[in-house]
Structures are given as C-alpha cells and as structure tokens.
Amino acid sequence: MKVLILAAGRGTRISRYLSGNPKCTVNIGGGKELIQYTVETLLKKGVTQIAIALGYRADVIRSSLKAYPQVQYYYNPFFDVTNSIASAWFARDFLAGGEETMIMNGDVYLEDRLMDYILAYQKSPVMFADGTRKLEADYKFYYRNHILEKYGKELSEEETSGEYIGVGRFDGPFMQWFVKEMNRRIQVQDHAGWWENVVYGLVENHEQPVFVEEINGMFWAEVDYIEDYDRILKFRGIEKRIP
C-alpha cells in the first residue's frame, strides 16, 4: 500500500490564523502538527511508502517531518498557478508502480479507526463521504447504491447524499489507468483541476462505476475554515484554541 498526501496549496480561507504556514502544519495538540499525526498514524499501521506533494512553504513541511526519513517528497514549483492535479503529476513516478494506493489531501484529519477502515477497504475506485453532513457540506456528493452520480459545491440539498472527505483508495490496475489519464490531461494543459477530476471523468463519461463508501460515525475534518480546526481540537479533548 502506498499513500500520496497532497500538501502544496496555500490554504487562503484559513491562512490568517496560521501565520503564513501551510494548513497541514496546524498544531492539533499533544505536541503534534496535523501532518506529523497523519504520517505517524500511517507508519504505525504498517504503511512504509508515503509521499508528499509539496509547493507552498515546502521548507516548513520538510522541517516538520525531519524525524521521518521514510517520507518521499515531490515538489510542484507552479503551485501558485496550478491545482492538485499538477501536484499529483509531479509525484507520477511514485504513483506509477501499479500498486494499491490511497490519495488524500494534506489538510484532512482522520481519526485512528477511520484510517484503519480506509486502508482495509477493498472496492476500487472508491471515494469516501460523510452521509451525516449534508446541510453543512462543502464539496458534495450525490450517490445511489454506493455509486457516485453527481459531485460539486453547487449541488442542491436534494441532490446531496453526503460530503466528500478528501480521500480516495484505488487498486493497482486503476492506478495504472489513473497515471495515464493524468498525463493526458496535463499534456492538454488541464492543470487547473483537482486530482479528483481524473476519477470524476469516469462518471462524466459513464466508463465505469466510482464507488462511494460512507464513514458515518467516524471523525474527520478538513482544515478549510477555523471552525474545522476547532472541531479537531474538540475531538482531541482540547478546549482552548492553540495559538
């Protein structure tokens, strides 16, 4: 199992609270930053092939993880004018081996048992969603019988089945296709999209089902807004926001 963590973005919606540091380095208590927690949790669960796609303030993330020599780094020098598909493309050599792979956004906090659940899940390609978050959902999924049909920020309440949590899991054959399709998109200058758009293309073209698995009852949060950060601290039993 390989894990690619996308952590190249600026995080403009919460940046004023972070003193200019990347979102994934936010302090979540217990002497841990978010990215440290994620890497430590993966290593504890036996994942030894971990890569991080860097961009904005790459030096800060490298410094945060200097105690983890197992981590591989890939740098997107165009992070300020591209999106996560370009960051994933710079890590294409890591993804190209045709192995089971989990791809996640670096600003996502996953509780321990949720990490176990995702790593053990077998269907592919699968994206994970929280069916308990519909009204407050940021990026929305509409799915029936665990098959993704619609996605986006603009879906209506009636069209929303749950909130995408920023994580996907894929088997080896799918990853071989993923890298080829990602390369094709980059070659035609489609570098402003997310890495997830490669997967969503299957839905648009009706090529094969994209599965959605609900993680209801397990805790996660994506650090886009200060309220998300507060939810993480509350889950970890920390009442006062950490400066």
C-alpha positions as CSV (number, residue, x, y, z in Angstrom):
1,M,0.0,0.0,0.0
2,K,1.2,3.5,-1.0
3,V,-0.1,6.8,0.3
4,L,0.2,10.1,-1.5
5,I,-0.6,13.2,0.5
6,L,-1.3,16.4,-1.4
7,A,0.0,19.4,0.5
8,A,1.1,22.0,-2.0
9,G,-1.7,24.6,-1.6
10,R,-1.8,27.9,0.3
11,G,-5.0,27.5,2.2
12,T,-6.2,31.0,1.7
13,R,-9.5,30.6,3.6
14,I,-7.8,29.9,6.9
15,S,-4.3,31.4,6.3
16,R,-4.8,34.5,8.5
17,Y,-4.9,32.2,11.5
18,L,-1.8,30.2,10.6
19,S,0.9,32.9,10.5
20,G,1.5,32.1,6.8
21,N,2.3,28.4,7.5
22,P,0.7,25.5,5.4
23,K,-2.6,24.2,6.7
24,C,-1.2,20.7,7.3
25,T,1.2,22.1,9.9
26,V,-1.5,23.4,12.2
27,N,-1.0,22.4,15.8
28,I,-3.5,19.8,16.9
29,G,-2.3,19.4,20.5
30,G,-0.2,16.8,22.2
31,G,2.9,18.2,20.7
32,K,1.8,17.3,17.2
33,E,1.1,19.1,13.9
34,L,-1.5,17.7,11.6
35,I,0.9,16.3,9.0
36,Q,3.0,14.7,11.8
37,Y,0.0,13.0,13.1
38,T,-1.0,11.7,9.7
39,V,2.5,10.3,8.9
40,E,2.9,8.8,12.3
41,T,-0.5,7.1,12.1
42,L,0.2,5.7,8.7
43,L,3.6,4.3,9.8
44,K,2.0,2.8,12.9
45,K,-0.3,0.9,10.6
46,G,2.5,-0.5,8.6
47,V,2.4,1.9,5.6
48,T,6.0,2.5,4.7
49,Q,5.6,4.1,1.3
50,I,4.5,7.6,2.0
51,A,5.0,10.5,-0.4
52,I,4.0,14.2,0.0
53,A,3.5,16.6,-2.9
54,L,4.8,20.0,-1.8
55,G,4.5,23.5,-3.0
56,Y,3.7,26.5,-0.8
57,R,6.2,26.8,2.1
58,A,7.7,23.4,1.3
59,D,10.5,24.1,3.8
60,V,8.1,24.3,6.7
61,I,6.6,20.8,5.9
62,R,10.0,19.2,5.4
63,S,11.2,20.7,8.7
64,S,8.0,19.4,10.4
65,L,8.8,15.9,9.2
66,K,12.6,15.8,9.6
67,A,12.2,12.9,12.1
68,Y,10.6,10.7,9.4
69,P,13.3,9.8,6.7
70,Q,10.8,7.3,5.2
71,V,8.8,10.1,3.6
72,Q,9.5,10.9,0.0
73,Y,8.9,14.4,-1.4
74,Y,7.8,15.7,-4.8
75,Y,7.8,19.5,-5.5
76,N,5.3,21.4,-7.6
77,P,7.1,24.7,-8.5
78,F,4.0,26.0,-10.1
79,F,1.7,25.6,-7.1
80,D,0.6,29.2,-7.2
81,V,-0.9,28.8,-10.7
82,T,-1.9,25.2,-10.8
83,N,-4.1,22.9,-8.7
84,S,-3.7,19.5,-7.1
85,I,-3.7,17.5,-10.4
86,A,-0.4,19.2,-11.2
87,S,1.0,18.3,-7.7
88,A,-0.1,14.7,-8.2
89,W,1.6,14.8,-11.7
90,F,4.9,15.8,-10.2
91,A,4.6,12.6,-8.0
92,R,3.7,10.5,-11.0
93,D,6.8,8.3,-10.5
94,F,5.6,7.4,-7.1
95,L,2.1,6.6,-8.4
96,A,3.2,4.7,-11.5
97,G,4.1,1.3,-9.9
98,G,0.6,-0.2,-10.2
99,E,0.2,-0.8,-6.5
100,E,-2.7,-0.2,-4.2
101,T,-2.7,3.5,-3.4
102,M,-4.5,5.9,-1.1
103,I,-4.6,9.5,-2.1
104,M,-5.6,12.1,0.4
105,N,-5.5,15.9,0.8
106,G,-2.9,17.0,3.4
107,D,-5.3,19.2,5.3
108,V,-7.6,16.2,6.3
109,Y,-7.6,14.8,9.8
110,L,-8.7,11.2,10.1
111,E,-9.3,9.6,13.4
112,D,-7.3,6.3,14.1
113,R,-10.2,3.9,13.4
114,L,-11.2,5.7,10.2
115,M,-7.7,5.4,8.9
116,D,-7.9,1.6,9.6
117,Y,-11.2,1.4,7.8
118,I,-9.9,3.2,4.7
119,L,-6.7,1.2,4.5
120,A,-8.6,-2.1,4.7
121,Y,-11.4,-1.2,2.2
122,Q,-11.3,-3.3,-1.0
123,K,-13.6,-1.8,-3.6
124,S,-11.9,0.3,-6.3
125,P,-12.1,3.1,-7.3
126,V,-13.7,4.4,-4.1
127,M,-14.1,7.8,-2.7
128,F,-15.2,8.3,0.9
129,A,-18.0,10.5,2.1
130,D,-19.8,11.5,5.3
131,G,-23.5,10.9,4.9
132,T,-24.3,12.8,8.2
133,R,-23.0,16.1,6.7
134,K,-25.4,17.4,4.1
135,L,-26.6,20.9,5.0
136,E,-23.0,21.9,6.1
137,A,-21.2,20.1,3.3
138,D,-18.5,21.9,1.4
139,Y,-17.8,19.6,-1.5
140,K,-21.0,17.5,-2.1
141,F,-21.6,14.0,-3.5
142,Y,-24.8,12.6,-4.8
143,Y,-24.8,8.8,-4.9
144,R,-27.2,5.9,-5.1
145,N,-26.4,2.3,-4.1
146,H,-22.9,3.5,-3.3
147,I,-22.3,4.7,-6.9
148,L,-21.3,8.3,-7.5
149,E,-23.6,10.2,-9.8
150,K,-23.1,13.9,-9.2
151,Y,-20.5,16.0,-7.3
152,G,-19.6,19.6,-6.7
153,K,-20.0,22.6,-4.4
154,E,-23.2,23.8,-6.1
155,L,-25.4,20.7,-5.6
156,S,-28.8,21.4,-4.0
157,E,-29.8,19.9,-0.7
158,E,-32.0,17.4,-2.6
159,E,-29.0,16.4,-4.7
160,T,-26.7,15.9,-1.7
161,S,-26.1,12.5,-0.2
162,G,-23.0,13.4,1.8
163,E,-19.8,15.4,2.0
164,Y,-16.6,14.2,0.3
165,I,-13.9,13.9,2.9
166,G,-10.8,14.4,0.7
167,V,-9.7,10.7,0.4
168,G,-9.8,8.0,-2.2
169,R,-8.5,4.5,-2.4
170,F,-7.5,2.6,-5.5
171,D,-6.2,-0.8,-6.6
172,G,-3.2,-1.4,-8.8
173,P,-4.8,-1.7,-12.2
174,F,-6.8,1.5,-11.6
175,M,-3.6,3.4,-10.6
176,Q,-2.0,2.4,-13.9
177,W,-5.0,3.9,-15.7
178,F,-5.0,6.9,-13.4
179,V,-1.4,7.9,-14.2
180,K,-2.0,7.6,-18.0
181,E,-5.2,9.7,-17.8
182,M,-3.4,12.3,-15.5
183,N,-0.6,12.5,-18.1
184,R,-3.1,13.0,-20.9
185,R,-4.8,15.9,-19.0
186,I,-1.5,17.6,-18.2
187,Q,-0.4,17.3,-21.8
188,V,-3.5,19.3,-22.9
189,Q,-2.8,21.9,-20.2
190,D,-5.6,20.8,-17.9
191,H,-3.5,21.7,-14.8
192,A,-6.1,23.9,-13.0
193,G,-8.2,21.0,-11.8
194,W,-8.0,18.7,-8.8
195,W,-6.6,15.3,-8.8
196,E,-10.1,14.0,-8.1
197,N,-11.2,15.3,-11.6
198,V,-9.3,12.3,-13.1
199,V,-11.6,10.0,-11.1
200,Y,-14.7,12.1,-11.8
201,G,-14.1,11.8,-15.5
202,L,-15.2,8.2,-15.2
203,V,-18.6,9.4,-14.0
204,E,-18.9,12.0,-16.8
205,N,-18.0,9.5,-19.5
206,H,-20.0,6.6,-18.0
207,E,-16.9,4.5,-18.3
208,Q,-17.1,2.5,-15.0
209,P,-18.6,3.0,-11.6
210,V,-16.9,5.1,-9.0
211,F,-17.9,3.8,-5.6
212,V,-18.7,5.9,-2.6
213,E,-18.3,4.5,0.9
214,E,-19.9,6.3,3.9
215,I,-17.8,6.7,7.0
216,N,-20.7,7.8,9.2
217,G,-19.9,7.7,12.9
218,M,-16.2,8.1,12.5
219,F,-14.5,11.5,12.9
220,W,-12.8,13.5,10.2
221,A,-12.3,17.2,9.4
222,E,-10.7,19.1,6.6
223,V,-9.0,22.3,7.7
224,D,-10.5,24.8,5.4
225,Y,-12.0,27.1,8.0
226,I,-11.2,27.9,11.6
227,E,-14.4,26.1,12.6
228,D,-12.9,22.9,11.1
229,Y,-9.8,23.4,13.3
230,D,-11.9,23.9,16.3
231,R,-13.8,20.6,15.6
232,I,-10.4,18.8,15.6
233,L,-9.4,20.3,18.9
234,K,-12.7,19.5,20.5
235,F,-12.5,15.8,19.3
236,R,-9.0,15.6,20.8
237,G,-10.2,17.0,24.1
238,I,-8.6,20.4,23.7
239,E,-10.9,23.2,24.8
240,K,-8.8,26.3,24.0
241,R,-7.6,27.1,20.6
242,I,-3.9,26.7,20.2
243,P,-2.1,29.9,19.0
